[in-house]
Amino acid sequence: MAGKLKVAAVGCGGIGLLHQRGYLQHQGAELVAVCDIDTAKAKARADELSIGKWYPSIKEMLANVECDLVDVVTADHLHFEPVMECLEAGKHVISEKPLALDINEAEQMVTKAEEMGVHLAIDYNRRFAPGYVQARKWFDNDAIGHTYYLDMKLSQGGPASTWKGEYYLLYELQTHALDLLRWFGGEIVAVCAEMAKPRKNEAREGEDACYTSMAISLRYDTEVVATLLASWDSDFIHPIERLEICGSKGEIVVDNVLSKATLLKRDNQVVEEYRPSIFRMEQLAFDGTFALRIAALVDDLLNDRLPEPTGRDGLQAMRITEAIVDSWKEKREVKVKID
């Protein structure tokens, strides 16, 4: 793609702001317009970021602005319509995670992008956090050899109930964990789940009490297995995340998204460790991972590369989610649909 990548942004909330600042920080991108159904929010965001054009509807924006990519950061249950409208217009799209809360909507979004010959990407920003980037380098360089198992915990504070359903923890937060387990482990073919509602007495009136702690077993298409401890019952002051990948030559461990990445070799007692620099503040804050993800997206599109992770990655995470729910309901191992 020649010249700068022209970007229009839909959604002027807090996460949308992190995306939009990412484009402004990239020399290869130009943020040409912002859009929000709340007119006051759209105008305020345009003023805040010194963007010349703002619109209350995607239809109006696309009729008046030339753009290559549309960044959609609406509420998670409202991704479908704006993403489909932009894909129909022949624009590349990045959607905030999860791709949708409905598997049929996710299927339609991925199919539409392929029909239109455009890219649909998803914001799995954890892939671009420095600790995971370093872990991937070790992994790709065969530092731990043949993979034996993966063990992950993603546990933080969260709601005891929601109108979005009792399995919302899987869609809202654990979609990140499922993506990482696929990214490192390969295709997940079957799952088995246990779930609990230890805070159901805290559920708000008229809302579903959530399953806020889950223990999930996953099986890959190779002789590899994984476990995921998923919870909304811990606290943000505690370590929220840990991924361990065990292989024939050693282990890789990523702690707390950003804290550190560690390489332990079976034949060497000297441990190799990565920690972000205190002089690189964007690497010490979770919010900084959004700009890193945006930078990778812009670079991919400018260089005509597939912008991974893709909408199909988001769809596959939803298929795994659906299988986990079915496993709990049916009290058995459930196979995951794979194209």
C-alpha positions as CSV (number, residue, x, y, z in Angstrom):
1,M,0.0,0.0,0.0
2,A,1.5,3.4,-1.0
3,G,1.4,6.4,1.2
4,K,0.0,6.7,4.7
5,L,-2.8,4.4,6.0
6,K,-5.9,6.5,6.3
7,V,-7.9,5.4,9.4
8,A,-11.4,6.2,10.6
9,A,-12.4,5.4,14.1
10,V,-15.8,4.3,15.4
11,G,-16.4,4.5,19.1
12,C,-15.2,7.4,21.3
13,G,-15.0,5.7,24.7
14,G,-11.9,5.0,26.8
15,I,-10.6,2.0,24.9
16,G,-11.3,3.7,21.7
17,L,-9.0,6.6,22.8
18,L,-6.2,4.1,23.4
19,H,-6.6,2.8,19.8
20,Q,-6.8,6.3,18.4
21,R,-3.7,7.6,20.2
22,G,-1.9,4.5,18.7
23,Y,-2.6,5.7,15.2
24,L,-1.5,9.3,16.0
25,Q,1.8,7.9,17.3
26,H,2.5,6.0,14.1
27,Q,4.2,7.9,11.3
28,G,2.6,5.6,8.7
29,A,-1.0,6.3,9.8
30,E,-3.3,9.2,9.5
31,L,-6.4,9.4,11.7
32,V,-8.9,11.2,9.3
33,A,-12.2,11.0,11.3
34,V,-13.9,9.8,14.4
35,C,-17.5,8.6,14.8
36,D,-19.9,7.9,17.6
37,I,-23.7,7.8,17.8
38,D,-23.3,10.1,20.8
39,T,-22.7,13.4,18.9
40,A,-21.2,15.2,21.9
41,K,-18.7,12.4,22.5
42,A,-17.7,12.4,18.8
43,K,-17.2,16.2,18.7
44,A,-15.3,16.1,22.0
45,R,-13.0,13.4,20.8
46,A,-12.3,15.2,17.6
47,D,-11.4,18.4,19.6
48,E,-9.3,16.4,22.0
49,L,-7.2,14.8,19.3
50,S,-7.3,17.7,16.8
51,I,-9.1,15.6,14.2
52,G,-10.8,17.7,11.6
53,K,-13.8,15.5,11.0
54,W,-16.3,13.8,13.2
55,Y,-19.6,12.1,12.5
56,P,-22.7,10.6,14.3
57,S,-23.1,7.7,11.9
58,I,-20.8,5.4,9.9
59,K,-22.9,6.0,6.7
60,E,-22.3,9.7,6.8
61,M,-18.6,9.2,7.6
62,L,-18.0,6.8,4.8
63,A,-19.8,9.1,2.4
64,N,-17.6,12.0,3.2
65,V,-14.2,10.6,4.1
66,E,-11.7,8.5,2.2
67,C,-10.2,5.8,4.4
68,D,-8.4,2.4,4.1
69,L,-9.2,1.1,7.6
70,V,-12.0,1.5,10.1
71,D,-11.3,0.8,13.8
72,V,-14.4,-0.4,15.6
73,V,-14.4,0.0,19.4
74,T,-18.1,-0.1,20.3
75,A,-19.6,-2.0,23.3
76,D,-18.8,-5.7,22.9
77,H,-22.4,-6.7,22.1
78,L,-22.6,-4.0,19.4
79,H,-19.7,-4.9,17.1
80,F,-21.7,-6.7,14.5
81,E,-23.6,-3.9,12.7
82,P,-20.7,-1.4,12.4
83,V,-18.2,-4.1,11.4
84,M,-20.5,-5.4,8.7
85,E,-21.4,-1.9,7.4
86,C,-17.7,-1.1,7.0
87,L,-16.8,-4.5,5.4
88,E,-19.7,-4.0,3.0
89,A,-18.1,-0.7,2.0
90,G,-14.9,-2.5,1.1
91,K,-12.9,-1.2,4.1
92,H,-10.4,-3.1,6.1
93,V,-11.6,-3.4,9.7
94,I,-10.2,-4.0,13.1
95,S,-12.7,-4.9,15.9
96,E,-12.1,-4.8,19.6
97,K,-12.4,-8.1,21.3
98,P,-14.4,-10.2,21.5
99,L,-15.4,-10.4,17.9
100,A,-19.0,-10.7,19.0
101,L,-21.1,-12.3,21.8
102,D,-23.0,-14.4,19.3
103,I,-21.3,-17.1,17.2
104,N,-23.6,-16.5,14.2
105,E,-22.6,-12.9,14.1
106,A,-18.9,-13.8,14.3
107,E,-19.3,-16.3,11.4
108,Q,-21.0,-13.7,9.3
109,M,-18.3,-11.1,9.9
110,V,-15.5,-13.4,8.9
111,T,-17.4,-14.6,5.8
112,K,-18.2,-11.0,4.7
113,A,-14.5,-10.0,5.0
114,E,-13.5,-12.9,2.8
115,E,-16.3,-12.2,0.3
116,M,-15.2,-8.5,0.0
117,G,-11.6,-9.4,-0.3
118,V,-10.6,-7.2,2.7
119,H,-8.9,-7.8,6.0
120,L,-10.8,-8.2,9.3
121,A,-8.4,-8.0,12.3
122,I,-9.1,-8.3,16.1
123,D,-7.5,-6.5,19.0
124,Y,-5.8,-9.3,21.0
125,N,-3.4,-6.8,22.3
126,R,-1.7,-9.3,24.7
127,R,0.2,-10.8,21.8
128,F,2.1,-7.5,21.5
129,A,2.9,-7.1,25.2
130,P,6.8,-7.2,25.5
131,G,6.8,-10.3,27.7
132,Y,4.8,-12.3,25.2
133,V,6.8,-10.9,22.3
134,Q,10.0,-12.2,24.0
135,A,8.4,-15.5,24.8
136,R,7.4,-15.9,21.2
137,K,11.0,-15.2,20.0
138,W,12.3,-18.0,22.3
139,F,9.5,-20.3,21.2
140,D,10.1,-19.7,17.5
141,N,13.8,-20.2,18.0
142,D,13.2,-23.7,19.4
143,A,14.5,-22.7,22.8
144,I,12.3,-25.2,24.6
145,G,12.0,-27.8,21.9
146,H,9.0,-30.0,21.4
147,T,6.0,-28.7,23.4
148,Y,4.6,-31.0,26.1
149,Y,1.9,-28.9,27.8
150,L,0.7,-25.3,28.5
151,D,-0.7,-24.1,31.8
152,M,-2.4,-20.7,32.1
153,K,-4.1,-18.6,34.7
154,L,-6.0,-15.4,33.9
155,S,-7.7,-14.2,37.1
156,Q,-8.7,-10.7,38.0
157,G,-11.6,-8.8,39.6
158,G,-14.9,-8.8,37.8
159,P,-18.7,-8.6,38.1
160,A,-20.7,-11.2,40.0
161,S,-23.6,-10.8,37.7
162,T,-24.5,-9.2,34.3
163,W,-27.4,-9.0,31.9
164,K,-25.0,-10.4,29.2
165,G,-25.3,-13.9,30.6
166,E,-23.8,-16.3,33.2
167,Y,-20.9,-17.2,30.9
168,Y,-19.8,-13.7,30.2
169,L,-16.4,-14.2,31.8
170,L,-15.4,-16.4,28.9
171,Y,-16.4,-13.8,26.2
172,E,-15.2,-10.7,27.9
173,L,-11.8,-11.8,29.4
174,Q,-10.9,-15.4,28.7
175,T,-11.0,-14.8,24.9
176,H,-7.5,-13.4,25.4
177,A,-6.3,-16.6,27.2
178,L,-7.8,-18.8,24.5
179,D,-6.1,-16.8,21.8
180,L,-2.7,-17.1,23.6
181,L,-3.2,-20.8,24.1
182,R,-3.9,-21.2,20.4
183,W,-1.0,-18.9,19.4
184,F,1.5,-21.0,21.3
185,G,0.0,-24.4,21.3
186,G,-1.8,-24.8,18.0
187,E,-5.3,-25.8,17.2
188,I,-7.5,-26.8,20.1
189,V,-9.7,-29.7,19.2
190,A,-11.5,-30.6,22.5
191,V,-12.3,-29.1,25.9
192,C,-13.7,-30.1,29.3
193,A,-14.9,-27.7,31.9
194,E,-15.8,-27.2,35.6
195,M,-17.4,-24.0,36.7
196,A,-18.6,-22.3,40.0
197,K,-20.5,-19.2,41.2
198,P,-18.9,-18.5,44.5
199,R,-20.3,-14.9,44.6
200,K,-23.8,-15.7,43.4
201,N,-25.2,-14.0,46.6
202,E,-23.8,-10.7,45.2
203,A,-25.8,-10.9,42.0
204,R,-27.8,-7.8,41.2
205,E,-31.5,-8.0,40.9
206,G,-32.6,-8.9,37.4
207,E,-29.2,-10.1,36.3
208,D,-27.7,-13.5,35.8
209,A,-25.2,-14.6,38.4
210,C,-22.0,-15.3,36.6
211,Y,-19.8,-18.3,36.6
212,T,-16.8,-16.4,38.0
213,S,-14.3,-19.3,38.5
214,M,-13.6,-22.0,35.9
215,A,-11.1,-24.9,35.5
216,I,-10.8,-25.8,31.9
217,S,-8.9,-28.7,30.2
218,L,-7.9,-28.4,26.6
219,R,-6.6,-30.9,24.1
220,Y,-4.7,-30.0,20.9
221,D,-4.5,-31.7,17.5
222,T,-1.1,-33.0,18.6
223,E,0.0,-34.9,21.7
224,V,-0.3,-31.7,23.7
225,V,-2.7,-30.6,26.5
226,A,-3.4,-27.4,28.3
227,T,-5.1,-26.1,31.4
228,L,-6.8,-22.7,32.0
229,L,-7.8,-21.4,35.4
230,A,-10.2,-18.6,34.6
231,S,-11.6,-16.3,37.3
232,W,-13.2,-13.0,38.2
233,D,-12.8,-13.7,41.9
234,S,-9.3,-12.4,42.6
235,D,-8.1,-8.8,42.8
236,F,-6.1,-6.5,40.6
237,I,-3.5,-6.0,43.3
238,H,-2.5,-9.7,42.9
239,P,-0.7,-11.2,39.9
240,I,-3.5,-11.7,37.4
241,E,-1.9,-13.7,34.7
242,R,0.7,-16.5,34.1
243,L,1.5,-18.7,31.2
244,E,3.9,-21.6,31.4
245,I,4.9,-23.6,28.3
246,C,6.8,-26.8,29.0
247,G,8.9,-28.5,26.3
248,S,11.5,-31.1,25.8
249,K,14.4,-28.6,26.2
250,G,13.0,-26.4,28.9
251,E,10.2,-24.0,29.9
252,I,9.0,-20.5,29.1
253,V,7.1,-18.5,31.7
254,V,5.3,-15.2,31.2
255,D,4.3,-13.4,34.4
256,N,1.5,-10.9,34.7
257,V,1.4,-9.8,31.0
258,L,4.2,-7.3,31.5
259,S,6.2,-8.1,34.5
260,K,8.7,-10.6,33.1
261,A,9.4,-13.5,30.8
262,T,11.7,-16.3,31.9
263,L,13.5,-19.1,29.9
264,L,14.6,-22.1,31.9
265,K,16.7,-24.7,30.1
266,R,16.9,-28.4,31.2
267,D,20.6,-28.6,30.4
268,N,21.6,-25.2,31.9
269,Q,21.0,-24.0,35.4
270,V,21.5,-20.4,34.3
271,V,18.1,-18.8,33.9
272,E,17.5,-16.2,31.2
273,E,15.0,-13.5,32.1
274,Y,13.5,-10.5,30.3
275,R,12.1,-7.5,32.2
276,P,10.9,-4.3,30.6
277,S,13.0,-1.2,31.1
278,I,11.9,1.4,33.7
279,F,12.9,4.0,31.1
280,R,10.3,2.7,28.6
281,M,7.1,3.6,30.5
282,E,4.8,2.4,27.7
283,Q,6.1,-1.1,28.3
284,L,5.3,-1.0,32.0
285,A,1.6,-0.2,31.7
286,F,-1.1,-2.4,30.2
287,D,-2.6,0.6,28.3
288,G,0.6,0.8,26.3
289,T,0.0,-2.6,24.7
290,F,-2.8,-1.1,22.6
291,A,-0.4,1.2,20.7
292,L,1.9,-1.7,20.1
293,R,-0.9,-3.7,18.6
294,I,-2.0,-0.8,16.5
295,A,1.6,-0.3,15.2
296,A,1.8,-3.9,14.1
297,L,-1.6,-3.6,12.3
298,V,-0.5,-0.5,10.5
299,D,2.8,-2.0,9.5
300,D,1.1,-5.2,8.2
301,L,-1.4,-3.3,6.1
302,L,1.2,-0.9,4.7
303,N,3.4,-3.9,3.7
304,D,0.5,-5.9,2.3
305,R,0.8,-8.6,5.0
306,L,-2.0,-10.5,6.7
307,P,-2.7,-8.5,9.8
308,E,-2.6,-11.1,12.5
309,P,-4.4,-11.9,14.8
310,T,-7.3,-12.0,12.3
311,G,-11.1,-12.1,12.6
312,R,-10.8,-15.8,12.0
313,D,-8.7,-16.1,15.2
314,G,-11.5,-14.3,17.0
315,L,-14.0,-16.6,15.5
316,Q,-12.1,-19.7,16.6
317,A,-11.8,-18.4,20.1
318,M,-15.6,-18.1,20.1
319,R,-15.9,-21.6,18.9
320,I,-13.8,-22.8,21.8
321,T,-15.9,-20.7,24.1
322,E,-19.0,-22.3,22.9
323,A,-17.5,-25.8,23.3
324,I,-16.5,-24.9,26.9
325,V,-20.1,-23.9,27.7
326,D,-21.5,-27.0,26.1
327,S,-19.0,-29.1,28.0
328,W,-20.2,-27.7,31.3
329,K,-23.8,-28.1,30.4
330,E,-23.4,-31.7,29.2
331,K,-20.8,-32.8,31.7
332,R,-18.5,-34.3,29.1
333,E,-15.6,-33.5,26.7
334,V,-16.8,-31.5,23.7
335,K,-15.0,-31.3,20.4
336,V,-14.3,-27.9,18.8
337,K,-15.4,-27.0,15.3
338,I,-12.4,-26.3,13.0
339,D,-12.7,-25.3,9.4
